[in-house]
Amino acid sequence: MIMAGYRFKSSKFEIEPGEDAELSPGIYGRQLAQWLKERLEEKGYCVEDILDEDWGRCLVCRCDPFLLSVGCGNVTDYKAEQSGDALPEKDDVLWHCFATAELFFYWRRLFRRIETQPAVSELHRVLGDILRAEVDVALVQEA
């Protein structure tokens, strides 16, 4: 289950040269992921790992009995982005983050019904609180 996310602009996060080589052309968010990790830990979440995905970064908040995580990165036009494109100015980047949960296949087989909605809703609420509390973040729209 993926909870509706948040889209925002911020001058807080630098795009590091070459970071999209780890992901996909035009996909950034290393500093955003690290910042979110620190804020989530302040709120009591134990972020186990930050994973690189082709669409951005995934912060793993819990693995048992389901994967609870935060996805984050920049919003981009995949068709227009090419390797070697100039880095966008940080004030021009549209960032996004979202809460999600995924059941592992073996849990689905063992237990017919594991309710993920309360955990995802709470993580979504916490993300909103974190973003609204930061003066250098301006929410653009909720996705």
Buried (B, 14 or more C-beta within 10 A) or exposed (E): BBBEBBBBBBEBBBBEEEBBEBBBBBBBBBBBBBBBBEBBEEEEBEBBEBEBBEBBBBBBBBEEEBBBBBBBBBEBEEEEEEEEEEBBEBEEBBBBBBBBBEBBEEBEEEEEEEEBEEBBBBBBEBBBEBBEEBEEBEEBEEE
